[in-house]
Amino acid sequence: MKKTSLFVKAEPPSQLALRPWSDWFLVVRLALRLVARPAWRLVYGLYEGQLERQVRALPMPGHIGIILDGNRRHARESGMQDPDAIYRLGAAKLDDILAWSVELGVHMVTLWVFSPDNLRRPETEIGGIFGAVETKMRALAADPHIHSRGVHIAAMGRRDLLPPALLEAIDAAEAATRNNDQLTVTLAIGYGGREEIADAVRVFLEDCVSRGLSTAEAAAQVSPEVIRRHLYLADMPDPDLIIRTSGEVRLSGFMLWQSVHSELYFCDVNWPVMRRIDYLRAIRAFQRRDRRFGI
């Protein structure tokens, strides 16, 4: 006799039976996303507007230095592998910085693009950086918005570290924007803080030799002001605020001489995806500091 069981094993539901429920789940999830995105945009916009009102109510930093860090980290997180594409994305962020600075009334921005230490990176990566900067300089030189906004392009660093094509592009951008005076954007490229101080001392000593001064006479003339007059851009005011992106908490040699009284701000966002909110937060943090200049 065939045995029977009081417990009958249920047959698994067919995929066809499950499909309507899974379709509904997908529809609901998509609908929530569509509703959430405008809501987040609204909240984001309200917060940005509040930040801007707070920032505009107080004095702006006159000179902001930015250490552009996080290109490679962003590339890894985004799955990018082409060095040219990685650094083109970073160069494109310059447009945002120019626009934000002009809108807020910041008169000077210095961007650290490339240091002598970076020469130890792979050649493909160095080529990607130089190529992106060259392309950007040529584009800025011909951009009518640069002139309408009164943006002046300048550069500082060791020119002997840069390829001729890049030097030509930088010089062309400087020449094309020389008469603009609303915002000065300086590229620190081939730049290192130690190198700048060493070069300033070298130029000072060469000047002493040309004037026939003895070692004792030259030494007697050494002072902070004398060294300052021989820096790459002697007339540049010290940065009020220095921002470093990508979460690293160090200056790495950026404007060593000039940063003695600078306020420092470190943010976790990588340079290519820095937002206007991040820029406003940095400025607000600066405005909340009590600057005493050692007094």
For each residue, the residues with C-beta under 8 A, 3 or more apart:
1:
2:
3:
4:
5: 8
6:
7:
8: 5
9:
10:
11:
12:
13: 17 18
14: 17 18
15: 18 19
16: 19
17: 13 14 20
18: 13 14 15 21 22
19: 15 16 22 23
20: 17 23 24
21: 18 24 25
22: 18 19 25 26
23: 19 20 26 27
24: 20 21 27 28
25: 21 22 28 29
26: 22 23 29 30
27: 23 24 30 31
28: 24 25 31 32
29: 25 26 32 33
30: 26 27 33 34
31: 27 28 34 35
32: 28 29 35 36
33: 29 30 36 37
34: 30 31 37 38
35: 31 32 38 39
36: 32 33 39 40
37: 33 34 40 41
38: 34 35 41 42
39: 35 36 42 43
40: 36 37 43 44
41: 37 38 44 45
42: 38 39 45 46
43: 39 40 46 47
44: 40 41 47 48 277
45: 41 42 48 49
46: 42 43 49 50
47: 43 44 50 51 277
48: 44 45 51 52 276 277 280
49: 45 46 52 53
50: 46 47 53 54
51: 47 48 54 55 277 280 281 284
52: 48 49 55 56 280
53: 49 50 56 57
54: 50 51 57 58 284
55: 51 52 58 60 104 280 283 284 287
56: 52 53 104
57: 53 54
58: 54 55 287
59: 287
60: 55 104 105 106 283
61: 64 106 239 240 241 263 283 286
62: 106 107 108 237 240
63: 106 107 108 109 110 236 237 238 239 240 241
64: 61 101 106 108 109 110 239 240 241 242 243 282 283
65: 109 110 111 112 239 241 242 243 254 255 259 262
66: 97 109 110 111 112 242 243 244 245
67: 112 242 243 244 245 251 252 254
68: 71 90 93 111 112 113 245 271
69: 244 245 246 248 270 271
70: 73 74 245 246 247 269 270 271 272
71: 68 74 75 86 87 89 90 270 271 272
72: 75 76 86 125
73: 70 76 77 246 270
74: 70 71 77 78 80 86 89 270 271 272 273
75: 71 72 78 79 80 81 86
76: 72 73 79 80
77: 73 74 270
78: 74 75
79: 75 76
80: 74 75 76 85 86 89
81: 75
82: 85 86 128
83: 86 87 124 125 127 128 129
84: 87 88 127 128 131 132
85: 80 82 88 89
86: 71 72 74 75 80 82 83 89 90 128
87: 71 83 84 90 91 128 129 131 132 133
88: 84 85 91 92 132 135
89: 71 74 80 85 86 92 93 272
90: 68 71 86 87 93 132 271 272
91: 87 88 94 132 133 135 136
92: 88 89 95 136 272
93: 68 89 90 96 97 271 272 274
94: 91 97 98 111 136 140 185
95: 92 98 99
96: 93 99 100 274 276
97: 66 93 94 100 101 109 111 185 279
98: 94 95 101 102 109 146 149 151 183 185
99: 95 96 102 103 149
100: 96 97 103 104 106 276 279
101: 64 97 98 104 106 109 183 185
102: 98 99 105 106 149 150 151 182 183
103: 99 100
104: 55 56 60 100 101 283
105: 60 102
106: 60 61 62 63 64 100 101 102 109 183 283
107: 62 63 182 183 184
108: 62 63 64 183 184 185 186 236 237
109: 63 64 65 66 97 98 101 106 183 184 185 186
110: 63 64 65 66 185 186 187 188 236 239 255
111: 65 66 68 94 97 185 186 187 188
112: 65 66 67 68 115 188 191 254
113: 68 129 133 187 188 189 191
114: 118 129 130 133 157 189 190 191
115: 112 118 190 191 192 252 253
116: 119 158 161 190 191 192 195
117: 120 192 252 253
118: 114 115 121 126 129
119: 116 126 161
120: 117
121: 118 125 126
122: 125 126
123: 126 127
124: 83 127 128
125: 72 83 121 122 128 129
126: 118 119 121 122 123 129 130
127: 83 84 123 124 130 131
128: 82 83 84 86 87 124 125 131 132
129: 83 87 113 114 118 125 126 132 133
130: 114 126 127 133 134 162 163 166
131: 84 87 127 128 134 135
132: 84 87 88 90 91 128 129 135 136
133: 87 91 113 114 129 130 136 137 166 169 170 187 189
134: 130 131 137 138 165 166 169
135: 88 91 131 132 138 139 169
136: 91 92 94 132 133 139 140
137: 133 134 140 141 153 166 169 170 172 173
138: 134 135 141 142 169 172 173
139: 135 136 142 143
140: 94 136 137 143 146 151 153 173 177
141: 137 138 146 153 169 172 173 175 176 177
142: 138 139 176
143: 139 140 146 147
144: 147 148
145: 148 149
146: 98 140 141 143 149 151 153 177 180
147: 143 144 150 151 177 180
148: 144 145
149: 98 99 102 145 146 180 182 183
150: 102 147 180 181 182 183
151: 98 102 140 146 147 177 180 182 183 184 185
152: 177 178 179 180 181 182 183 184 185
153: 137 140 141 146 170 173 174 176 177 185 186 187
154: 174 184 185 186 187 233
155: 170 174 186 187 188 189
156: 186 187 188 189 191 196 232 233 236
157: 114 161 162 187 188 189 190 191 192 232
158: 116 161 162 190 191 192 195 199
159: 162 167 190
160: 190
161: 116 119 157 158 190
162: 130 157 158 159 166 167 170 189 190
163: 130 166 167
164: 167 168
165: 134 168 169
166: 130 133 134 137 162 163 169 170 189
167: 159 162 163 164 170 171
168: 164 165 171 172
169: 133 134 135 137 138 141 165 166 172 173
170: 133 137 153 155 162 166 167 173 174 187 189
171: 167 168 174 175
172: 137 138 141 168 169 175 176
173: 137 138 140 141 153 169 170 176 177
174: 153 154 155 170 171 177 178
175: 141 171 172 178
176: 141 142 153 172 173
177: 140 141 146 147 151 152 153 173 174 180
178: 152 174 175
179: 152
180: 146 147 149 150 151 152 177 183
181: 150 152 184
182: 102 107 149 150 151 152
183: 98 101 102 106 107 108 109 149 150 151 152 180
184: 107 108 109 151 152 154 181
185: 94 97 98 101 108 109 110 111 151 152 153 154
186: 108 109 110 111 153 154 155 156 233 236
187: 110 111 113 133 153 154 155 156 157 170
188: 110 111 112 113 155 156 157 191 254 255
189: 113 114 133 155 156 157 162 166 170
190: 114 115 116 157 158 159 160 161 162
191: 112 113 114 115 116 156 157 158 188 195 196 232
192: 115 116 117 157 158 195 196 253
193: 196 197 251 253 254 255 256 257
194: 197 198 253 256
195: 116 158 191 192 198 199
196: 156 191 192 193 199 200 231 232 256 257
197: 193 194 200 201 227 231 256 257
198: 194 195 201 202
199: 158 195 196 202 203 230 232
200: 196 197 203 204 227 228 230 231 232 257
201: 197 198 204 205 227 230
202: 198 199 205 206
203: 199 200 206 207 230
204: 200 201 207 208 218 222 226 227 230
205: 201 202 208 209 218
206: 202 203 209 210
207: 203 204 210 211 230
208: 204 205 211 213 217 218 221
209: 205 206 212 213
210: 206 207
211: 207 208
212: 209
213: 208 209 217 218 221
214: 217 218
215: 218 219
216: 219 220
217: 208 213 214 220 221
218: 204 205 208 213 214 215 221 222
219: 215 216 222
220: 216 217
221: 208 213 217 218 226
222: 204 218 219 226 227
223: 226 227
224: 227 228
225: 228 229
226: 204 221 222 223 229 230
227: 197 200 201 204 222 223 224 230 231 257
228: 200 224 225 231 234 257
229: 225 226 234
230: 199 200 201 203 204 207 226 227 234
231: 196 197 200 227 228 234 236 257 258
232: 156 157 191 196 199 200
233: 154 156 186 236
234: 228 229 230 231
235:
236: 63 108 110 156 186 231 233 258
237: 62 63 108
238: 63 255 258 259 260 261 262
239: 61 63 64 65 110 242 255 258 259 262
240: 61 62 63 64 262 263 286
241: 61 63 64 65 262 263 264 265 282 283 286
242: 64 65 66 67 239 251 254 255 259 262 263 264 265
243: 64 65 66 67 265 266 267 279 282
244: 66 67 69 248 249 250 251 264 265 266 267
245: 66 67 68 69 70 267 269 270 271 274 278
246: 69 70 73 268 269 270 271
247: 70 266 267 268
248: 69 244 252 266
249: 244 266
250: 244
251: 67 193 242 244 254 255 256 259 264
252: 67 115 117 248
253: 115 117 192 193 194 256
254: 65 67 112 188 193 242 251 259
255: 65 110 188 193 238 239 242 251 258 259 262
256: 193 194 196 197 251 253 259
257: 193 196 197 200 227 228 231 260
258: 231 236 238 239 255 262
259: 65 238 239 242 251 254 255 256 262 264
260: 238 257
261: 238 291 293 294
262: 65 238 239 240 241 242 255 258 259
263: 61 240 241 242 285 286 289 291
264: 241 242 244 251 259
265: 241 242 243 244 282 285 286
266: 243 244 247 248 249
267: 243 244 245 247 274 278 281 282
268: 246 247
269: 70 245 246 273 274 275 278
270: 69 70 71 73 74 77 245 246 273 274
271: 68 69 70 71 74 90 93 245 246 274
272: 70 71 74 89 90 92 93
273: 74 269 270
274: 93 96 245 267 269 270 271 278 279
275: 269 278 279
276: 48 96 100 279 280
277: 44 47 48 51 280 281
278: 245 267 269 274 275 281 282
279: 97 100 243 274 275 276 282 283
280: 48 51 52 55 276 277 283 284
281: 51 267 277 278 284 285
282: 64 241 243 265 267 278 279 285 286
283: 55 60 61 64 104 106 241 279 280 286 287
284: 51 54 55 280 281 287 288
285: 263 265 281 282 288 289
286: 61 240 241 263 265 282 283 289
287: 55 58 59 283 284
288: 284 285
289: 263 285 286
290:
291: 261 263
292: 295
293: 261
294: 261
295: 292
